Amino acid sequence: MDRPGYTFFEEDDSGKKHLWVILTRPFAQSPKCVLLVNISSQKSYKDQTCVLEAGCHGAITENSIVMYNFTRIASVAELKQKELDGTCTPSVRMEMELVRKILDGLLISPKTPRKYKQLLIMYPQEL
């Protein structure tokens, strides 16, 4: 759970599972943390900065978008613990070309919190 392209489903408080994608290698800090984004069904009222077509990834079965407003940082240890607890289920690894598309969108989306844009500018990712 510490590599770009790693995907997993995570349950929310209601028990619904959501697809998340790790976009970065762990940042050089303690604890080791990675940047994540959430994938959601495409709806006209959602941010259309990065549209992912059905079938572009094994877990994306309908046209979807990246929910940049839900971008977050998580520690690798926390994600591994969630996997052990069963609240986080690994999925199919995402191709680096698609990860790059999502990263590019993160930098231009009006919905991405500024602190995450600044983090990527300070620590550019080599994929």
TAMO-V544805 format. One record per pair of residues at least 24 apart in sequence whose ideal C-beta (glycine too) atoms are under 8 Angstrom apart, sorted by the first residue. I is the first residue (numbers start at 1). J is the second residue. Records with the same first field share a line. If there is no record, write none. Layout:
I=J  J
This chain:
1=34  76  79  80  83  90
2=26  32  34  76
4=96  99  125  127
5=93  94  95  96  98  99
6=90  93  94
7=57  59  90  91  92  93  94
8=79  83  88  89  90  91
9=59  88  89  91
10=82  87  88  89
11=87  88
17=89
19=59  60  91
21=94  99  102
23=99  102  103  106  125
24=120  123  125
25=125
26=76
27=119  123
28=123
31=75  76  77
32=75  76  77
33=73  74  75  76
34=73  74  76  79
35=71  72  73  116  119  120
36=71  72  73  74
37=66  67  68  70  71  102  106
38=66  67  70  71
39=64  65  66  67
40=64  65  66  67
41=65
47=109  110  111
49=105  108  109  110  111
50=101  102  104  105  106  109
52=98
56=98
57=92  94  95  98
58=91  92
59=91  92
66=102  105  106  109
67=111
68=105  106  109  111  112
69=111  112  113
71=106  112  113  116
73=116  119
96=127
99=127
100=127
103=127
